[in-house]
Amino acid sequence: PLHELGLGWLYFAIAGLMAFMLTFIGNVFATQTQLFDAKDNELLLSMPIAPKFILGSRMLLLLALDLGYVLLVMGPAGVVYCMNYPVTALSVAYFIISTLLLPLMVQAFSCLVAWVISLISSKMRNKNITMVVSLLFLAAYFYLYSKMGDIISGLIANGTAIAVAFKKYAFPAYYFGVGIAEHNLTYLLLYTVCTLAVFELVYAILSRSFRQITTAKKGTARIKYKERS
């Protein structure tokens, strides 16, 4: 229906946004564990290895996991589109390039949220915060999933208004969709620049503070000593 309304780009933008959400929910806690709570962080930092290389090697593994999540959504989305509309080699190339760049954006946001969670948990004596946040994420996910039929109907009924919102507030997703649907090189480059800029910015910030974050004194329960016989 979106394609018939001349909003074929919105189909891909929504698919990209759904892939982003699924990957973020599935990977944010793995990011926290792999980057900030790994047991060998202090051992690696004691060696003559720059923190940025330790961080980068761990992020490569997480990006591979992100790509798996992204393909769970974008793969079927691409197949369904090909089943209904003719495609060219150029459109397939644009689709593949955009899909491969998407994990970088997800990983950047996952790192930021994982950093905040790790920072909060390090200051708290009760270590159940991760479980609480995990349950909140799952509750939000299942709520959205239960409303998916209504959401899709609303997207179709209000496609034009939603398209305007995407252009104004979610412009990377807009660039993503237009680049694929219209084979627009300019929008593909804009999307690429946005993705790489966000990822590089987060990577640079975490590289500078990685040692401080991972070696910070963790908050633990303390028992006041009382002398006894």
Disulfide bonds with the S-S distance in Angstrom:
none
